[in-house]
Amino acid sequence: MILVLMVLHTTTAHAQENLVRSASVYSVLGLGMPQDYLSIHGTGMSLIGVATPDRTKGTLANPAMWGSTYLTHMTVSGNVTTFAASDGVTDASSTLVGFDRFQAQIPLIRERLGLSAGLYRSTDVRYTLIEDSNIVLPTADSLSVVDYTSAVSGTGGINRLEVGLGLRLNNHIFIGYAPSMKFGIIDEDNQILFNSSLYSPVRYNQRTRYRGIAHRFGTMITLPRVFSSRDQLVFGATATLSSDLSAHRKINTRILTGQILNDLELVPEDEFGKQNVTYPFETTLGLSYFPTQYTLFSAEVHFQQWSQLNSFESEEQLSFMKDRVRLGFGFEYDAFSRGNEGLFNSLIYRAGFSYDNGHLSIEGTDIDTMLFSVGLGIPSPSMGSSLDLSFDFGLRGTEDDGLVRERIFGLRASLSFSELMFLQRRVN
């Protein structure tokens, strides 16, 4: 089991060369690493953002917020993330560029009923694991010790295509509902290279397809003038019910026939059989306080019941799964809305911290994550758009007991634009 939990003790140069396309080594277990970032401005505060409403841009954080939609918004975001991993003996680093989400948010009845359609990722799988070892194999007239290198790499994850509605019941209470289709493919490529011309390389691919339906609910309550005539308290909550994913797995290899490389199915899907994978229940609770319309303090707790996961994996691997709790605290200062002149007065500033106890526990050790975030909002009201940037620094895992400690450096960029952008063009 150590093979799938750590970057094994190859030389440092070897590990760096082979791990250049890897992200978190811990995504080898279960369905990958959970992805939480659903709000443009929440990201810069290390929050999911269930209690941080912002009418100037769309959000996927809480379906209830769609009930306050005034303008049509479209949002697209991506990230660049660098991982630096170490197990105390081997060091490796990698940089990945990825897509976060796309969303369109439309008012069906302005500030009363809103529609959202979004595509985003729920889990992410990206890893490469290397092991140098040896094995006793027969030759023509004896047994020989043969050195070999085995490499396992995985890519993919679970995506979510979601369409939902948000409704404002009155001036202070909002509710929302969003059904979604969860789907994805997780590929695991395996290869064994022998340090002897007597033995051919071994290569095969394990592919698992997932598909299912999920249901997400949200609510938001706003309480103005709690401690003063200008402040506001906002409570937000979401819950996604556990869902059954239909999973199908097969194993393929490629063989050279003449000069043509052909696919060969080693184990077809019907031999593995259909597996029902339970994707866990999750919920998020958030509380935000606005002392003024320019300042925000927010806290939230996120829970996922990963201990209930079942899949094709062995009981040993599933025993590493545990319930996950993530705590986040964030701050925002909106200098732009004050209307003062100057570059620094035309921006929105954000910062936050989160602690995640992790969805994995290996030999009694939680694979936890501490993350610090800062964010910058650059609005363009005349164009009806905004650019939001966030910078993350985090630590995940530990080097104790031969495990891997990861340093995470991330840059996320989100571009949001509204119908005002197109109205402006028509006027011109």
N, C-alpha and C positions, 0 to 999 in steps of 0.2 A: 504493500500500500504506500510505502514511502515514495515510490516512483511518481505517483500522481499527486503528491503533496509538496514536493520540493524540487528545485533545480538541482539535480544530483551533482556529485562532486567530480565534474569534468574540470578541465583547466579553465581559468578565467577567460582567456582569449576564445576558447572553443564555445563557452556559454554565451559570450557576448555576440559572437557571430551568428549563432543559431537562435537566439532569443530576440533578434532585432524586430520581429514582427509580433511579439507577444505583448499582451496586456497583463491583467492580473492572473497569476498562476492558480489562484483559488477558484477561478471560473471553470476549472476542470470538473468540479463537483456539482451535482444536481442539475439545474437548468441554467447555470451561469450566475454572474453577479447581478443583483437587483439594481435597477435604474430608477431613480426617484425624481429627476428634475422635470417638473411639469409647468413651472411658472417662470416667465422671463425675469421679473424683478426678484422673485423668491430665490432664484439661483445665486444671485450676488449676496444674499443673506444666509446662505447655507440652509435654506428652508424649501419645503415643497410648496408652501404658499397658500394653504387652505383658508387662511384668515387674513389675507393681505389683498383686498380688492383694489383694482386699478382699472378705471373705465377707459383709459387711453390706449389700451392694448388688450389683445386676447390672452386667455389663459386656459390651461388644461387642468389646473390644480384642483378646482372645485366646481362641479356642474352647477351648483346653485348660483355662482357668480354670473352665469350666462343670462340670468333673468334681469340684469341691469344693463344689458347691451344696448348702446345708443347708436353706434356706427358699425358698419361691417369692417372687420379686421382680418388680416391674414398674417401669419407668423411662420417663419422658418428659422431654424437654428442648427448650429453644428459646433463641434469641439475639436480641440487639439490637446491630447493628453500624453504626458511623458511618465513612464513608470521606471523607477530605479529599484531593482530587487536584489536582496542579499540573504543568504542563509548562513552567514558567518564564515564561509569558505569561498563561495562563488558569488561574483557580482555580475549583473546584467542590466541593461537599460533598453528601452524601446520608446518610440513615439508613434502615436496613432492619430489619424484624422477620421472623424466619424460624423454621421448625421444624427441629430437628436430628435427632432420632431417637426411636423408641419401641422398647422391648424388654420381653419377658416371659421370665423364666428360671425353670425348674421342675426340682426334683430328682426324677428317676425312681427312683434309689436314692440316698438321702441320703449326701452326701460320697463318692459313688462314680461315679454316672452322672447327668449333667445335660442338660437340653434347653433350647435358646434359640430364640426366634423374634423377629426384629427387622426394622425398617424404617428405613433411613437413606439419606443422600445421599452419592454418591461424587464428583460434580462439581456445580458451581453456575455458571449463566450468568445474569448480570444486568448489562447495560450499555446506555448510550445515547451515541451519537456524533453530533456536529453539525458541519456544514461550511457556511460561506457562500462562494459562488463565483459565477461568471458564465459565460455561454455565448452564442455567436452563433447566433441563430435567425432564420428568415425571417418577415417580416411581409407585408402585402398587396403592397407594391411595393419592398421593400428588405430588407436584413439589419440586425438590431438586436442590440446587446449586452443580454442580459437577466440580471438578478441572480436568484439562487435560493438556497434553503436546503435542504440534504438532511439527513435524520435517519435513523439506523439504530439500532434498539433490539432487544435480545435478552433472552429469558427462558427458564428451564427448567433442564435438567441431567439427569444420569444418577442414578437411584435404585437401591436394592438391597433386595430382599425376601429375607431369609435365615432358614433354619431349620437348626440343627445340633446336634451332640452333643459333650459333653466327657466324658472318662473318666479316672479316677484309676487308674493301673496299680499303684502302691504308694504309700507315704507320701511319696515324693519326686518321682515322675515322673507327669506329666499329658499327655494328648494330646487333640486335638480336630479335628473336621472339620465344615465348614459349606458345603453347596451353596447357591447363591442364584440368583435371577432378577434380572438387571439390565434396567431398562427406563427409558424417559424420552422426553420430547418437548422439542426445542429450537425455539423460534419466533423468527424474525427479521422484524421489521416495518420496511419501508422506505417513506419518503415524500419527495417532492420538491415544494416549494412555490415557485412562480415569483412574482417581484415585478412581475407584469403580469397584467391581467385577460384578456389574449388567450390565455393558456395555462392549461389546467386542471391541478390538482394530480395527481401520479402517486403511487398508493399500491398496495403489494402485500405479501403475506406469504409467507415461505418457512418451511415446517414440515417438520422431520425427526423421524421416529419411530425409536426404537432398542429392541431387545429381544435378550436372550441369556442364557446360563447361565454362571455362574462357580463356581469351586471354591477354598475357602480351608482351609488346614491350620494347626494350631498345636501348640506344645509348650511345656511349662514344667517346669523342674527346680528344686527347692528343696534347699538345702544348709544345715542348721542347725549351730550351734556351730563356725563356721569359725575365728574368732579369739578367741572368748570363749564362755562357757557360755550367753550370752543372745542372741547375734547370729544372723543368717541371711542367706544369699546366694541370690538368685533370678535364674535365667536364663529368658528367654522369647523365643520366636520365632514369627512367622507368615509364611506365604507364600500369595499368591493367584496362581494360574496365569493366564497370558494367556488371553483369551476372545474369541470372535468374536461381534460384535453384528450382527444383521440390521437394516439401516437402509433406510428408505424416505423419499423426499423429494417434495414437491409445492409448487407456487407458486399461490396464490390471490389474487384481488383482489375488491373489492366495488364494484358499480355501482348507480347510482340509476335505477330503472325506474319512471317515474311518481313516486309517493311511497313506493315500497317499495325498501329496500336489499337487493340480492341478492348472494349469493356467486357468483363466476365462477372456474372452474378454468382458469388460464392454461397450466400445465404439469402434467399428471397424473403420478401415481407411476409408472405403467408406462413413461412416456417417459424418466424419469430412470433407471429400472431399479433392481433390488435391489443394495445395496452391502454387502459384508461389512467391517465396521469392527473392527479389532483393538484391543481394550482391553488396555493393557500389563500385563505381569507386575509384581508388587510384593512386597516383603518387608520385614519389620521385625525388628530384633534389639534386645533390651533386657537390661540388667543392673541389678539393684537390690541395695542393701546395707542391711540393717536392723541398726544397732548395738544397738538395743533394740526392743521391740514398739511403742514410741511414736514412733520416728524412722526416716525413710526417705530414702535418697539414690539417685537413679536416673539412668541415661543410656541413650539409645537412638539407633539410626540407622535411617532409613526410606529405601527405594529404590524408584523407579518408572521403568520403561523406556519413557518417553514417546517416545523416538526411533523406536520401532517402530509408532507410530500411523499408520493409514491411514484415509481417510474420503473424503467427497465433495469436500473442499476441494482447492484447487489445490496443485500441487507447491511453489509459492512459499510458501504459508501453512504447509504441512507441514514445510518446511525450517526453520521457527522452533522446532520441537519438539525437545527434548533430554531426556536422562535426568536424573532429579531425585534429589537426595540431601538429606535433612532430618536434622539433628542436634539432639537435645534433651537438656536437663539439668534435673533437678527435685529438689525437697526437700519433705518433709512432716513436720509435727510434730503428733501426736495428743494434745493436752492433755486431751481428753474421756475417754480410756481410763484416765487416771491416777486418776480418781474423786474429784478434789479439788473443793471447792465454789467457787462464784463464776462470773460470766459468762464471763470469759476462759478459765477452765478447762473450759468446756463446749463448746469449739469445736475444730475441726481446721484447721490453718494450712498453706498450700501456696504455693510459689513456683517459678518456673522460667524458662528461656530456651531459645529454639530459633533455629537458623539454617537457612534453606532456600535452596539455590542456584537453585531454580526449574525449571520444566519448559519455559521459553521462553528463547531466546537470539536477540536482534534486533540485527542488524548487529554481531555479536560481543559484545554486552552481555547478560550474564545478568540476568534479571528476578528478583532474589533478594529474600528477606523475612527480616527480623529481628523476632522477637516476644518480648515480655516478658509474663509472666503471673503473677498472684497469685490465690489461691483461698481459699475459706472453706467449711468443712463445718459444718452445723448439724444434728447428729443428734437424734432423738427416740426413744430405745429403747423407751419405754413404749408408743408408737404404732407402733413398727416401721417408721419412716420417717426420711428425711433430706432436707434441702434443701442443695444444693451450688451455690455461686456462684463464678464466675471472672471476672476482669477482665483484658483484653488490651490491650496497646499495641504497635503494630508499624509498621515502615517497609518499603514494597515498591517496587522499581524505582528509577529515576533520572530526573532532568531532562536529562541529557546527550543529545545527538543528537536533540533534539525528542521524547524519550520522556516518560512520565508517572511522577511519584513520588506514591505514595499513603501517607497516614498512616491507620492503622487503629486504631479504638477499639471494643472489644467487651465486651459483658456477656453471659455465658451462665448460664442457670439450669436446674438439673436437679432433679426431684422423684422420689425413689425410695421405694417403700413395699413392705412384705412382707406375708406372710399373717398375721403377728402383729397387724397393724392390724385385721384382720377377726375374729381370735380374741378380741381385746380387746373388741370390740363385742358379740360373742355372750355373753361372760362378764358384761358389764354388763347 
